[in-house]
Amino acid sequence: MGEFTDKIKGAGNQVAGNLKQGSANERVREEGAAQEMKGKGQELKGKVKGVINKL
């Protein structure tokens, strides 16, 4: 995947994770926290790719 794709998918996972964390169901809240962390990782991966591509 490219830099832009990673950043977009990361942002989407962060938003979905935040929404899940507002649930009354504890399991869904835990999934939301994990999904948000996954999104942060994807976004970081995209940023790293961007830096590497500029070198």
mmCIF entry with sequence, helices, sheets and N, C-alpha, C, O atoms, coordinates in Angstrom:
data_MODEL
# 
_entry.id   MODEL 
# 
_entity.id                         1 
_entity.type                       polymer 
_entity.pdbx_number_of_molecules   1 
# 
_entity_poly.entity_id                      1 
_entity_poly.type                           'polypeptide(L)' 
_entity_poly.nstd_linkage                   no 
_entity_poly.nstd_monomer                   no 
_entity_poly.pdbx_seq_one_letter_code       MGEFTDKIKGAGNQVAGNLKQGSANERVREEGAAQEMKGKGQELKGKVKGVINKL 
_entity_poly.pdbx_seq_one_letter_code_can   MGEFTDKIKGAGNQVAGNLKQGSANERVREEGAAQEMKGKGQELKGKVKGVINKL 
_entity_poly.pdbx_strand_id                 A 
# 
loop_
_entity_poly_seq.entity_id 
_entity_poly_seq.num 
_entity_poly_seq.mon_id 
_entity_poly_seq.hetero 
1 1  MET n 
1 2  GLY n 
1 3  GLU n 
1 4  PHE n 
1 5  THR n 
1 6  ASP n 
1 7  LYS n 
1 8  ILE n 
1 9  LYS n 
1 10 GLY n 
1 11 ALA n 
1 12 GLY n 
1 13 ASN n 
1 14 GLN n 
1 15 VAL n 
1 16 ALA n 
1 17 GLY n 
1 18 ASN n 
1 19 LEU n 
1 20 LYS n 
1 21 GLN n 
1 22 GLY n 
1 23 SER n 
1 24 ALA n 
1 25 ASN n 
1 26 GLU n 
1 27 ARG n 
1 28 VAL n 
1 29 ARG n 
1 30 GLU n 
1 31 GLU n 
1 32 GLY n 
1 33 ALA n 
1 34 ALA n 
1 35 GLN n 
1 36 GLU n 
1 37 MET n 
1 38 LYS n 
1 39 GLY n 
1 40 LYS n 
1 41 GLY n 
1 42 GLN n 
1 43 GLU n 
1 44 LEU n 
1 45 LYS n 
1 46 GLY n 
1 47 LYS n 
1 48 VAL n 
1 49 LYS n 
1 50 GLY n 
1 51 VAL n 
1 52 ILE n 
1 53 ASN n 
1 54 LYS n 
1 55 LEU n 
# 
_struct_asym.id          A 
_struct_asym.entity_id   1 
# 
loop_
_struct_conf.conf_type_id 
_struct_conf.id 
_struct_conf.pdbx_PDB_helix_id 
_struct_conf.beg_label_comp_id 
_struct_conf.beg_label_asym_id 
_struct_conf.beg_label_seq_id 
_struct_conf.pdbx_beg_PDB_ins_code 
_struct_conf.end_label_comp_id 
_struct_conf.end_label_asym_id 
_struct_conf.end_label_seq_id 
_struct_conf.pdbx_end_PDB_ins_code 
_struct_conf.beg_auth_comp_id 
_struct_conf.beg_auth_asym_id 
_struct_conf.beg_auth_seq_id 
_struct_conf.end_auth_comp_id 
_struct_conf.end_auth_asym_id 
_struct_conf.end_auth_seq_id 
_struct_conf.pdbx_PDB_helix_class 
_struct_conf.details 
_struct_conf.pdbx_PDB_helix_length 
HELX_P HELX_P1 AA1 GLU A 3  ? LYS A 20 ? GLU A 3  LYS A 20 1 ? 18 
HELX_P HELX_P2 AA2 GLU A 26 ? LYS A 54 ? GLU A 26 LYS A 54 1 ? 29 
# 
_struct_conf_type.id          HELX_P 
_struct_conf_type.criteria    ? 
_struct_conf_type.reference   ? 
# 
loop_
_atom_site.group_PDB 
_atom_site.id 
_atom_site.type_symbol 
_atom_site.label_atom_id 
_atom_site.label_alt_id 
_atom_site.label_comp_id 
_atom_site.label_asym_id 
_atom_site.label_entity_id 
_atom_site.label_seq_id 
_atom_site.pdbx_PDB_ins_code 
_atom_site.Cartn_x 
_atom_site.Cartn_y 
_atom_site.Cartn_z 
_atom_site.occupancy 
_atom_site.B_iso_or_equiv 
_atom_site.pdbx_formal_charge 
_atom_site.auth_seq_id 
_atom_site.auth_comp_id 
_atom_site.auth_asym_id 
_atom_site.auth_atom_id 
_atom_site.pdbx_PDB_model_num 
ATOM 1   N N  . MET A 1 1  ? 0.837   -1.179 0.000  1.00 0.00 ? 1  MET A N  1 
ATOM 2   C CA . MET A 1 1  ? 0.000   0.000  0.000  1.00 0.00 ? 1  MET A CA 1 
ATOM 3   C C  . MET A 1 1  ? 0.880   1.238  0.000  1.00 0.00 ? 1  MET A C  1 
ATOM 4   O O  . MET A 1 1  ? 2.027   1.206  0.445  1.00 0.00 ? 1  MET A O  1 
ATOM 5   N N  . GLY A 1 2  ? 0.336   2.304  -0.495 1.00 0.00 ? 2  GLY A N  1 
ATOM 6   C CA . GLY A 1 2  ? 1.081   3.542  -0.546 1.00 0.00 ? 2  GLY A CA 1 
ATOM 7   C C  . GLY A 1 2  ? 0.889   4.383  0.697  1.00 0.00 ? 2  GLY A C  1 
ATOM 8   O O  . GLY A 1 2  ? 0.081   4.081  1.575  1.00 0.00 ? 2  GLY A O  1 
ATOM 9   N N  . GLU A 1 3  ? 1.650   5.428  0.733  1.00 0.00 ? 3  GLU A N  1 
ATOM 10  C CA . GLU A 1 3  ? 1.621   6.354  1.869  1.00 0.00 ? 3  GLU A CA 1 
ATOM 11  C C  . GLU A 1 3  ? 0.219   6.893  2.118  1.00 0.00 ? 3  GLU A C  1 
ATOM 12  O O  . GLU A 1 3  ? -0.272  6.858  3.246  1.00 0.00 ? 3  GLU A O  1 
ATOM 13  N N  . PHE A 1 4  ? -0.417  7.385  1.079  1.00 0.00 ? 4  PHE A N  1 
ATOM 14  C CA . PHE A 1 4  ? -1.744  7.991  1.215  1.00 0.00 ? 4  PHE A CA 1 
ATOM 15  C C  . PHE A 1 4  ? -2.777  6.962  1.666  1.00 0.00 ? 4  PHE A C  1 
ATOM 16  O O  . PHE A 1 4  ? -3.617  7.252  2.517  1.00 0.00 ? 4  PHE A O  1 
ATOM 17  N N  . THR A 1 5  ? -2.713  5.768  1.096  1.00 0.00 ? 5  THR A N  1 
ATOM 18  C CA . THR A 1 5  ? -3.655  4.706  1.441  1.00 0.00 ? 5  THR A CA 1 
ATOM 19  C C  . THR A 1 5  ? -3.532  4.328  2.914  1.00 0.00 ? 5  THR A C  1 
ATOM 20  O O  . THR A 1 5  ? -4.542  4.148  3.594  1.00 0.00 ? 5  THR A O  1 
ATOM 21  N N  . ASP A 1 6  ? -2.308  4.208  3.408  1.00 0.00 ? 6  ASP A N  1 
ATOM 22  C CA . ASP A 1 6  ? -2.090  3.868  4.813  1.00 0.00 ? 6  ASP A CA 1 
ATOM 23  C C  . ASP A 1 6  ? -2.657  4.951  5.730  1.00 0.00 ? 6  ASP A C  1 
ATOM 24  O O  . ASP A 1 6  ? -3.281  4.649  6.747  1.00 0.00 ? 6  ASP A O  1 
ATOM 25  N N  . LYS A 1 7  ? -2.439  6.196  5.366  1.00 0.00 ? 7  LYS A N  1 
ATOM 26  C CA . LYS A 1 7  ? -2.949  7.292  6.189  1.00 0.00 ? 7  LYS A CA 1 
ATOM 27  C C  . LYS A 1 7  ? -4.480  7.304  6.223  1.00 0.00 ? 7  LYS A C  1 
ATOM 28  O O  . LYS A 1 7  ? -5.072  7.516  7.281  1.00 0.00 ? 7  LYS A O  1 
ATOM 29  N N  . ILE A 1 8  ? -5.118  7.079  5.082  1.00 0.00 ? 8  ILE A N  1 
ATOM 30  C CA . ILE A 1 8  ? -6.578  7.080  5.014  1.00 0.00 ? 8  ILE A CA 1 
ATOM 31  C C  . ILE A 1 8  ? -7.160  5.911  5.796  1.00 0.00 ? 8  ILE A C  1 
ATOM 32  O O  . ILE A 1 8  ? -8.107  6.091  6.561  1.00 0.00 ? 8  ILE A O  1 
ATOM 33  N N  . LYS A 1 9  ? -6.607  4.718  5.615  1.00 0.00 ? 9  LYS A N  1 
ATOM 34  C CA . LYS A 1 9  ? -7.099  3.551  6.352  1.00 0.00 ? 9  LYS A CA 1 
ATOM 35  C C  . LYS A 1 9  ? -6.883  3.734  7.851  1.00 0.00 ? 9  LYS A C  1 
ATOM 36  O O  . LYS A 1 9  ? -7.726  3.341  8.657  1.00 0.00 ? 9  LYS A O  1 
ATOM 37  N N  . GLY A 1 10 ? -5.769  4.323  8.216  1.00 0.00 ? 10 GLY A N  1 
ATOM 38  C CA . GLY A 1 10 ? -5.491  4.578  9.625  1.00 0.00 ? 10 GLY A CA 1 
ATOM 39  C C  . GLY A 1 10 ? -6.498  5.533  10.234 1.00 0.00 ? 10 GLY A C  1 
ATOM 40  O O  . GLY A 1 10 ? -6.991  5.308  11.339 1.00 0.00 ? 10 GLY A O  1 
ATOM 41  N N  . ALA A 1 11 ? -6.800  6.593  9.514  1.00 0.00 ? 11 ALA A N  1 
ATOM 42  C CA . ALA A 1 11 ? -7.782  7.557  10.008 1.00 0.00 ? 11 ALA A CA 1 
ATOM 43  C C  . ALA A 1 11 ? -9.160  6.909  10.135 1.00 0.00 ? 11 ALA A C  1 
ATOM 44  O O  . ALA A 1 11 ? -9.883  7.164  11.098 1.00 0.00 ? 11 ALA A O  1 
ATOM 45  N N  . GLY A 1 12 ? -9.519  6.076  9.168  1.00 0.00 ? 12 GLY A N  1 
ATOM 46  C CA . GLY A 1 12 ? -10.807 5.386  9.214  1.00 0.00 ? 12 GLY A CA 1 
ATOM 47  C C  . GLY A 1 12 ? -10.899 4.448  10.406 1.00 0.00 ? 12 GLY A C  1 
ATOM 48  O O  . GLY A 1 12 ? -11.933 4.396  11.073 1.00 0.00 ? 12 GLY A O  1 
ATOM 49  N N  . ASN A 1 13 ? -9.846  3.714  10.679 1.00 0.00 ? 13 ASN A N  1 
ATOM 50  C CA . ASN A 1 13 ? -9.842  2.808  11.826 1.00 0.00 ? 13 ASN A CA 1 
ATOM 51  C C  . ASN A 1 13 ? -9.900  3.580  13.147 1.00 0.00 ? 13 ASN A C  1 
ATOM 52  O O  . ASN A 1 13 ? -10.518 3.121  14.107 1.00 0.00 ? 13 ASN A O  1 
ATOM 53  N N  . GLN A 1 14 ? -9.274  4.723  13.195 1.00 0.00 ? 14 GLN A N  1 
ATOM 54  C CA . GLN A 1 14 ? -9.329  5.538  14.415 1.00 0.00 ? 14 GLN A CA 1 
ATOM 55  C C  . GLN A 1 14 ? -10.750 6.043  14.663 1.00 0.00 ? 14 GLN A C  1 
ATOM 56  O O  . GLN A 1 14 ? -11.226 6.020  15.798 1.00 0.00 ? 14 GLN A O  1 
ATOM 57  N N  . VAL A 1 15 ? -11.415 6.489  13.628 1.00 0.00 ? 15 VAL A N  1 
ATOM 58  C CA . VAL A 1 15 ? -12.787 6.973  13.767 1.00 0.00 ? 15 VAL A CA 1 
ATOM 59  C C  . VAL A 1 15 ? -13.717 5.843  14.193 1.00 0.00 ? 15 VAL A C  1 
ATOM 60  O O  . VAL A 1 15 ? -14.523 6.005  15.110 1.00 0.00 ? 15 VAL A O  1 
ATOM 61  N N  . ALA A 1 16 ? -13.600 4.694  13.519 1.00 0.00 ? 16 ALA A N  1 
ATOM 62  C CA . ALA A 1 16 ? -14.447 3.550  13.858 1.00 0.00 ? 16 ALA A CA 1 
ATOM 63  C C  . ALA A 1 16 ? -14.173 3.094  15.293 1.00 0.00 ? 16 ALA A C  1 
ATOM 64  O O  . ALA A 1 16 ? -15.100 2.751  16.025 1.00 0.00 ? 16 ALA A O  1 
ATOM 65  N N  . GLY A 1 17 ? -12.921 3.091  15.684 1.00 0.00 ? 17 GLY A N  1 
ATOM 66  C CA . GLY A 1 17 ? -12.567 2.703  17.041 1.00 0.00 ? 17 GLY A CA 1 
ATOM 67  C C  . GLY A 1 17 ? -13.144 3.647  18.073 1.00 0.00 ? 17 GLY A C  1 
ATOM 68  O O  . GLY A 1 17 ? -13.632 3.210  19.115 1.00 0.00 ? 17 GLY A O  1 
ATOM 69  N N  . ASN A 1 18 ? -13.091 4.938  17.792 1.00 0.00 ? 18 ASN A N  1 
ATOM 70  C CA . ASN A 1 18 ? -13.672 5.920  18.712 1.00 0.00 ? 18 ASN A CA 1 
ATOM 71  C C  . ASN A 1 18 ? -15.173 5.733  18.852 1.00 0.00 ? 18 ASN A C  1 
ATOM 72  O O  . ASN A 1 18 ? -15.717 5.850  19.950 1.00 0.00 ? 18 ASN A O  1 
ATOM 73  N N  . LEU A 1 19 ? -15.839 5.446  17.754 1.00 0.00 ? 19 LEU A N  1 
ATOM 74  C CA . LEU A 1 19 ? -17.285 5.226  17.807 1.00 0.00 ? 19 LEU A CA 1 
ATOM 75  C C  . LEU A 1 19 ? -17.626 3.992  18.638 1.00 0.00 ? 19 LEU A C  1 
ATOM 76  O O  . LEU A 1 19 ? -18.569 4.012  19.429 1.00 0.00 ? 19 LEU A O  1 
ATOM 77  N N  . LYS A 1 20 ? -16.861 2.923  18.460 1.00 0.00 ? 20 LYS A N  1 
ATOM 78  C CA . LYS A 1 20 ? -17.100 1.693  19.217 1.00 0.00 ? 20 LYS A CA 1 
ATOM 79  C C  . LYS A 1 20 ? -16.861 1.893  20.707 1.00 0.00 ? 20 LYS A C  1 
ATOM 80  O O  . LYS A 1 20 ? -17.506 1.245  21.532 1.00 0.00 ? 20 LYS A O  1 
ATOM 81  N N  . GLN A 1 21 ? -15.952 2.774  21.053 1.00 0.00 ? 21 GLN A N  1 
ATOM 82  C CA . GLN A 1 21 ? -15.652 2.998  22.459 1.00 0.00 ? 21 GLN A CA 1 
ATOM 83  C C  . GLN A 1 21 ? -16.811 3.671  23.200 1.00 0.00 ? 21 GLN A C  1 
ATOM 84  O O  . GLN A 1 21 ? -16.831 3.689  24.430 1.00 0.00 ? 21 GLN A O  1 
ATOM 85  N N  . GLY A 1 22 ? -17.750 4.210  22.476 1.00 0.00 ? 22 GLY A N  1 
ATOM 86  C CA . GLY A 1 22 ? -18.932 4.821  23.081 1.00 0.00 ? 22 GLY A CA 1 
ATOM 87  C C  . GLY A 1 22 ? -20.044 3.823  23.340 1.00 0.00 ? 22 GLY A C  1 
ATOM 88  O O  . GLY A 1 22 ? -21.112 4.207  23.818 1.00 0.00 ? 22 GLY A O  1 
ATOM 89  N N  . SER A 1 23 ? -19.825 2.563  23.039 1.00 0.00 ? 23 SER A N  1 
ATOM 90  C CA . SER A 1 23 ? -20.843 1.527  23.191 1.00 0.00 ? 23 SER A CA 1 
ATOM 91  C C  . SER A 1 23 ? -21.068 1.177  24.659 1.00 0.00 ? 23 SER A C  1 
ATOM 92  O O  . SER A 1 23 ? -20.190 1.379  25.498 1.00 0.00 ? 23 SER A O  1 
ATOM 93  N N  . ALA A 1 24 ? -22.242 0.655  24.956 1.00 0.00 ? 24 ALA A N  1 
ATOM 94  C CA . ALA A 1 24 ? -22.553 0.175  26.302 1.00 0.00 ? 24 ALA A CA 1 
ATOM 95  C C  . ALA A 1 24 ? -21.955 -1.208 26.540 1.00 0.00 ? 24 ALA A C  1 
ATOM 96  O O  . ALA A 1 24 ? -21.788 -1.618 27.689 1.00 0.00 ? 24 ALA A O  1 
ATOM 97  N N  . ASN A 1 25 ? -21.636 -1.920 25.481 1.00 0.00 ? 25 ASN A N  1 
ATOM 98  C CA . ASN A 1 25 ? -21.098 -3.273 25.561 1.00 0.00 ? 25 ASN A CA 1 
ATOM 99  C C  . ASN A 1 25 ? -19.582 -3.197 25.792 1.00 0.00 ? 25 ASN A C  1 
ATOM 100 O O  . ASN A 1 25 ? -18.861 -2.574 25.013 1.00 0.00 ? 25 ASN A O  1 
ATOM 101 N N  . GLU A 1 26 ? -19.114 -3.830 26.858 1.00 0.00 ? 26 GLU A N  1 
ATOM 102 C CA . GLU A 1 26 ? -17.685 -3.764 27.209 1.00 0.00 ? 26 GLU A CA 1 
ATOM 103 C C  . GLU A 1 26 ? -16.800 -4.380 26.138 1.00 0.00 ? 26 GLU A C  1 
ATOM 104 O O  . GLU A 1 26 ? -15.731 -3.848 25.840 1.00 0.00 ? 26 GLU A O  1 
ATOM 105 N N  . ARG A 1 27 ? -17.230 -5.496 25.554 1.00 0.00 ? 27 ARG A N  1 
ATOM 106 C CA . ARG A 1 27 ? -16.427 -6.148 24.518 1.00 0.00 ? 27 ARG A CA 1 
ATOM 107 C C  . ARG A 1 27 ? -16.259 -5.247 23.300 1.00 0.00 ? 27 ARG A C  1 
ATOM 108 O O  . ARG A 1 27 ? -15.179 -5.183 22.712 1.00 0.00 ? 27 ARG A O  1 
ATOM 109 N N  . VAL A 1 28 ? -17.316 -4.561 22.929 1.00 0.00 ? 28 VAL A N  1 
ATOM 110 C CA . VAL A 1 28 ? -17.257 -3.649 21.777 1.00 0.00 ? 28 VAL A CA 1 
ATOM 111 C C  . VAL A 1 28 ? -16.330 -2.475 22.093 1.00 0.00 ? 28 VAL A C  1 
ATOM 112 O O  . VAL A 1 28 ? -15.596 -2.013 21.220 1.00 0.00 ? 28 VAL A O  1 
ATOM 113 N N  . ARG A 1 29 ? -16.361 -1.995 23.329 1.00 0.00 ? 29 ARG A N  1 
ATOM 114 C CA . ARG A 1 29 ? -15.452 -0.900 23.717 1.00 0.00 ? 29 ARG A CA 1 
ATOM 115 C C  . ARG A 1 29 ? -13.992 -1.346 23.612 1.00 0.00 ? 29 ARG A C  1 
ATOM 116 O O  . ARG A 1 29 ? -13.136 -0.588 23.156 1.00 0.00 ? 29 ARG A O  1 
ATOM 117 N N  . GLU A 1 30 ? -13.718 -2.582 24.039 1.00 0.00 ? 30 GLU A N  1 
ATOM 118 C CA . GLU A 1 30 ? -12.352 -3.104 23.948 1.00 0.00 ? 30 GLU A CA 1 
ATOM 119 C C  . GLU A 1 30 ? -11.917 -3.251 22.495 1.00 0.00 ? 30 GLU A C  1 
ATOM 120 O O  . GLU A 1 30 ? -10.777 -2.944 22.148 1.00 0.00 ? 30 GLU A O  1 
ATOM 121 N N  . GLU A 1 31 ? -12.834 -3.723 21.644 1.00 0.00 ? 31 GLU A N  1 
ATOM 122 C CA . GLU A 1 31 ? -12.529 -3.822 20.214 1.00 0.00 ? 31 GLU A CA 1 
ATOM 123 C C  . GLU A 1 31 ? -12.243 -2.442 19.636 1.00 0.00 ? 31 GLU A C  1 
ATOM 124 O O  . GLU A 1 31 ? -11.355 -2.278 18.799 1.00 0.00 ? 31 GLU A O  1 
ATOM 125 N N  . GLY A 1 32 ? -13.002 -1.457 20.091 1.00 0.00 ? 32 GLY A N  1 
ATOM 126 C CA . GLY A 1 32 ? -12.807 -0.089 19.620 1.00 0.00 ? 32 GLY A CA 1 
ATOM 127 C C  . GLY A 1 32 ? -11.443 0.457  19.990 1.00 0.00 ? 32 GLY A C  1 
ATOM 128 O O  . GLY A 1 32 ? -10.798 1.132  19.188 1.00 0.00 ? 32 GLY A O  1 
ATOM 129 N N  . ALA A 1 33 ? -11.001 0.163  21.213 1.00 0.00 ? 33 ALA A N  1 
ATOM 130 C CA . ALA A 1 33 ? -9.680  0.625  21.642 1.00 0.00 ? 33 ALA A CA 1 
ATOM 131 C C  . ALA A 1 33 ? -8.588  -0.032 20.790 1.00 0.00 ? 33 ALA A C  1 
ATOM 132 O O  . ALA A 1 33 ? -7.625  0.621  20.387 1.00 0.00 ? 33 ALA A O  1 
ATOM 133 N N  . ALA A 1 34 ? -8.750  -1.320 20.526 1.00 0.00 ? 34 ALA A N  1 
ATOM 134 C CA . ALA A 1 34 ? -7.766  -2.029 19.695 1.00 0.00 ? 34 ALA A CA 1 
ATOM 135 C C  . ALA A 1 34 ? -7.771  -1.495 18.268 1.00 0.00 ? 34 ALA A C  1 
ATOM 136 O O  . ALA A 1 34 ? -6.716  -1.346 17.652 1.00 0.00 ? 34 ALA A O  1 
ATOM 137 N N  . GLN A 1 35 ? -8.957  -1.209 17.744 1.00 0.00 ? 35 GLN A N  1 
ATOM 138 C CA . GLN A 1 35 ? -9.064  -0.710 16.379 1.00 0.00 ? 35 GLN A CA 1 
ATOM 139 C C  . GLN A 1 35 ? -8.449  0.689  16.279 1.00 0.00 ? 35 GLN A C  1 
ATOM 140 O O  . GLN A 1 35 ? -7.821  1.022  15.274 1.00 0.00 ? 35 GLN A O  1 
ATOM 141 N N  . GLU A 1 36 ? -8.628  1.492  17.305 1.00 0.00 ? 36 GLU A N  1 
ATOM 142 C CA . GLU A 1 36 ? -8.039  2.828  17.296 1.00 0.00 ? 36 GLU A CA 1 
ATOM 143 C C  . GLU A 1 36 ? -6.508  2.730  17.287 1.00 0.00 ? 36 GLU A C  1 
ATOM 144 O O  . GLU A 1 36 ? -5.845  3.471  16.561 1.00 0.00 ? 36 GLU A O  1 
ATOM 145 N N  . MET A 1 37 ? -5.951  1.823  18.087 1.00 0.00 ? 37 MET A N  1 
ATOM 146 C CA . MET A 1 37 ? -4.498  1.637  18.110 1.00 0.00 ? 37 MET A CA 1 
ATOM 147 C C  . MET A 1 37 ? -3.993  1.144  16.751 1.00 0.00 ? 37 MET A C  1 
ATOM 148 O O  . MET A 1 37 ? -2.935  1.567  16.284 1.00 0.00 ? 37 MET A O  1 
ATOM 149 N N  . LYS A 1 38 ? -4.753  0.251  16.124 1.00 0.00 ? 38 LYS A N  1 
ATOM 150 C CA . LYS A 1 38 ? -4.387  -0.238 14.792 1.00 0.00 ? 38 LYS A CA 1 
ATOM 151 C C  . LYS A 1 38 ? -4.337  0.940  13.815 1.00 0.00 ? 38 LYS A C  1 
ATOM 152 O O  . LYS A 1 38 ? -3.418  1.046  13.003 1.00 0.00 ? 38 LYS A O  1 
ATOM 153 N N  . GLY A 1 39 ? -5.329  1.816  13.903 1.00 0.00 ? 39 GLY A N  1 
ATOM 154 C CA . GLY A 1 39 ? -5.375  2.984  13.032 1.00 0.00 ? 39 GLY A CA 1 
ATOM 155 C C  . GLY A 1 39 ? -4.196  3.906  13.235 1.00 0.00 ? 39 GLY A C  1 
ATOM 156 O O  . GLY A 1 39 ? -3.645  4.441  12.273 1.00 0.00 ? 39 GLY A O  1 
ATOM 157 N N  . LYS A 1 40 ? -3.806  4.095  14.484 1.00 0.00 ? 40 LYS A N  1 
ATOM 158 C CA . LYS A 1 40 ? -2.643  4.946  14.762 1.00 0.00 ? 40 LYS A CA 1 
ATOM 159 C C  . LYS A 1 40 ? -1.381  4.344  14.159 1.00 0.00 ? 40 LYS A C  1 
ATOM 160 O O  . LYS A 1 40 ? -0.523  5.059  13.641 1.00 0.00 ? 40 LYS A O  1 
ATOM 161 N N  . GLY A 1 41 ? -1.281  3.020  14.235 1.00 0.00 ? 41 GLY A N  1 
ATOM 162 C CA . GLY A 1 41 ? -0.133  2.333  13.636 1.00 0.00 ? 41 GLY A CA 1 
ATOM 163 C C  . GLY A 1 41 ? -0.105  2.473  12.129 1.00 0.00 ? 41 GLY A C  1 
ATOM 164 O O  . GLY A 1 41 ? 0.951   2.702  11.539 1.00 0.00 ? 41 GLY A O  1 
ATOM 165 N N  . GLN A 1 42 ? -1.267  2.337  11.504 1.00 0.00 ? 42 GLN A N  1 
ATOM 166 C CA . GLN A 1 42 ? -1.349  2.476  10.048 1.00 0.00 ? 42 GLN A CA 1 
ATOM 167 C C  . GLN A 1 42 ? -0.989  3.893  9.626  1.00 0.00 ? 42 GLN A C  1 
ATOM 168 O O  . GLN A 1 42 ? -0.283  4.093  8.638  1.00 0.00 ? 42 GLN A O  1 
ATOM 169 N N  . GLU A 1 43 ? -1.471  4.869  10.372 1.00 0.00 ? 43 GLU A N  1 
ATOM 170 C CA . GLU A 1 43 ? -1.175  6.258  10.029 1.00 0.00 ? 43 GLU A CA 1 
ATOM 171 C C  . GLU A 1 43 ? 0.321   6.533  10.177 1.00 0.00 ? 43 GLU A C  1 
ATOM 172 O O  . GLU A 1 43 ? 0.910   7.220  9.342  1.00 0.00 ? 43 GLU A O  1 
ATOM 173 N N  . LEU A 1 44 ? 0.929   6.006  11.222 1.00 0.00 ? 44 LEU A N  1 
ATOM 174 C CA . LEU A 1 44 ? 2.363   6.159  11.417 1.00 0.00 ? 44 LEU A CA 1 
ATOM 175 C C  . LEU A 1 44 ? 3.135   5.503  10.281 1.00 0.00 ? 44 LEU A C  1 
ATOM 176 O O  . LEU A 1 44 ? 4.120   6.052  9.786  1.00 0.00 ? 44 LEU A O  1 
ATOM 177 N N  . LYS A 1 45 ? 2.682   4.328  9.875  1.00 0.00 ? 45 LYS A N  1 
ATOM 178 C CA . LYS A 1 45 ? 3.317   3.615  8.758  1.00 0.00 ? 45 LYS A CA 1 
ATOM 179 C C  . LYS A 1 45 ? 3.289   4.484  7.493  1.00 0.00 ? 45 LYS A C  1 
ATOM 180 O O  . LYS A 1 45 ? 4.278   4.557  6.763  1.00 0.00 ? 45 LYS A O  1 
ATOM 181 N N  . GLY A 1 46 ? 2.155   5.137  7.240  1.00 0.00 ? 46 GLY A N  1 
ATOM 182 C CA . GLY A 1 46 ? 2.050   6.016  6.083  1.00 0.00 ? 46 GLY A CA 1 
ATOM 183 C C  . GLY A 1 46 ? 2.995   7.201  6.170  1.00 0.00 ? 46 GLY A C  1 
ATOM 184 O O  . GLY A 1 46 ? 3.593   7.603  5.172  1.00 0.00 ? 46 GLY A O  1 
ATOM 185 N N  . LYS A 1 47 ? 3.129   7.761  7.374  1.00 0.00 ? 47 LYS A N  1 
ATOM 186 C CA . LYS A 1 47 ? 4.049   8.893  7.550  1.00 0.00 ? 47 LYS A CA 1 
ATOM 187 C C  . LYS A 1 47 ? 5.494   8.470  7.312  1.00 0.00 ? 47 LYS A C  1 
ATOM 188 O O  . LYS A 1 47 ? 6.270   9.196  6.690  1.00 0.00 ? 47 LYS A O  1 
ATOM 189 N N  . VAL A 1 48 ? 5.845   7.292  7.812  1.00 0.00 ? 48 VAL A N  1 
ATOM 190 C CA . VAL A 1 48 ? 7.206   6.786  7.618  1.00 0.00 ? 48 VAL A CA 1 
ATOM 191 C C  . VAL A 1 48 ? 7.480   6.576  6.132  1.00 0.00 ? 48 VAL A C  1 
ATOM 192 O O  . VAL A 1 48 ? 8.552   6.931  5.642  1.00 0.00 ? 48 VAL A O  1 
ATOM 193 N N  . LYS A 1 49 ? 6.522   6.002  5.417  1.00 0.00 ? 49 LYS A N  1 
ATOM 194 C CA . LYS A 1 49 ? 6.686   5.814  3.981  1.00 0.00 ? 49 LYS A CA 1 
ATOM 195 C C  . LYS A 1 49 ? 6.905   7.149  3.279  1.00 0.00 ? 49 LYS A C  1 
ATOM 196 O O  . LYS A 1 49 ? 7.716   7.250  2.359  1.00 0.00 ? 49 LYS A O  1 
ATOM 197 N N  . GLY A 1 50 ? 6.183   8.162  3.717  1.00 0.00 ? 50 GLY A N  1 
ATOM 198 C CA . GLY A 1 50 ? 6.341   9.484  3.120  1.00 0.00 ? 50 GLY A CA 1 
ATOM 199 C C  . GLY A 1 50 ? 7.733   10.048 3.311  1.00 0.00 ? 50 GLY A C  1 
ATOM 200 O O  . GLY A 1 50 ? 8.321   10.623 2.395  1.00 0.00 ? 50 GLY A O  1 
ATOM 201 N N  . VAL A 1 51 ? 8.252   9.873  4.519  1.00 0.00 ? 51 VAL A N  1 
ATOM 202 C CA . VAL A 1 51 ? 9.602   10.359 4.815  1.00 0.00 ? 51 VAL A CA 1 
ATOM 203 C C  . VAL A 1 51 ? 10.628  9.596  4.000  1.00 0.00 ? 51 VAL A C  1 
ATOM 204 O O  . VAL A 1 51 ? 11.553  10.192 3.446  1.00 0.00 ? 51 VAL A O  1 
ATOM 205 N N  . ILE A 1 52 ? 10.474  8.289  3.922  1.00 0.00 ? 52 ILE A N  1 
ATOM 206 C CA . ILE A 1 52 ? 11.418  7.466  3.162  1.00 0.00 ? 52 ILE A CA 1 
ATOM 207 C C  . ILE A 1 52 ? 11.388  7.832  1.677  1.00 0.00 ? 52 ILE A C  1 
ATOM 208 O O  . ILE A 1 52 ? 12.431  7.895  1.026  1.00 0.00 ? 52 ILE A O  1 
ATOM 209 N N  . ASN A 1 53 ? 10.207  8.068  1.153  1.00 0.00 ? 53 ASN A N  1 
ATOM 210 C CA . ASN A 1 53 ? 10.082  8.425  -0.265 1.00 0.00 ? 53 ASN A CA 1 
ATOM 211 C C  . ASN A 1 53 ? 10.737  9.768  -0.583 1.00 0.00 ? 53 ASN A C  1 
ATOM 212 O O  . ASN A 1 53 ? 11.161  9.997  -1.716 1.00 0.00 ? 53 ASN A O  1 
ATOM 213 N N  . LYS A 1 54 ? 10.823  10.652 0.405  1.00 0.00 ? 54 LYS A N  1 
ATOM 214 C CA . LYS A 1 54 ? 11.426  11.969 0.173  1.00 0.00 ? 54 LYS A CA 1 
ATOM 215 C C  . LYS A 1 54 ? 12.941  11.931 0.231  1.00 0.00 ? 54 LYS A C  1 
ATOM 216 O O  . LYS A 1 54 ? 13.604  12.879 -0.192 1.00 0.00 ? 54 LYS A O  1 
ATOM 217 N N  . LEU A 1 55 ? 13.495  10.846 0.750  1.00 0.00 ? 55 LEU A N  1 
ATOM 218 C CA . LEU A 1 55 ? 14.964  10.754 0.867  1.00 0.00 ? 55 LEU A CA 1 
ATOM 219 C C  . LEU A 1 55 ? 15.619  10.488 -0.454 1.00 0.00 ? 55 LEU A C  1 
ATOM 220 O O  . LEU A 1 55 ? 16.843  10.383 -0.526 1.00 0.00 ? 55 LEU A O  1 
# 
